[in-house]
Amino acid sequence: MPYTPEVDDYVQWKNSHTDIEGWVYFKDSEYITIEIGVRCKDEEDIANCPIHHKTHCLVVCYPQYWNELIYVKTRASKYDEKNS
């Protein structure tokens, strides 16, 4: 049975064009996003948008490529720091 990605799964996407790994951050029927990096914002950026304290780098993966994803593990939630 083919793997269907879910939010908070850690996946590897490997083919001849990509070598990406990270957490599935968002999913709908049209695409998923894979979080490949997070960094803290500086004080000026936080002052301009105080509800978000981090910048997330995301890669889009469309359903026709989900068969190229390798499931690694699942975390309890995106707030689960020990599995980040």
C-alpha angles and dihedrals in degrees: 000000000000120000116254112201120232132192111276094026115129108224141178119217109199128167137123091290105035140044103178134146134179148103123312099243102176136012137187133146093275100051148330128232122223116207108223099168144014129191134175117252120238121249094263093054091047090051090054094046109018097173092069121052098173138053116225123204110211134185121206118230119188123212094255087067099045089095087067093058121103116207113227107168146319128241125210092243141329087268092060097107097184091066098040 
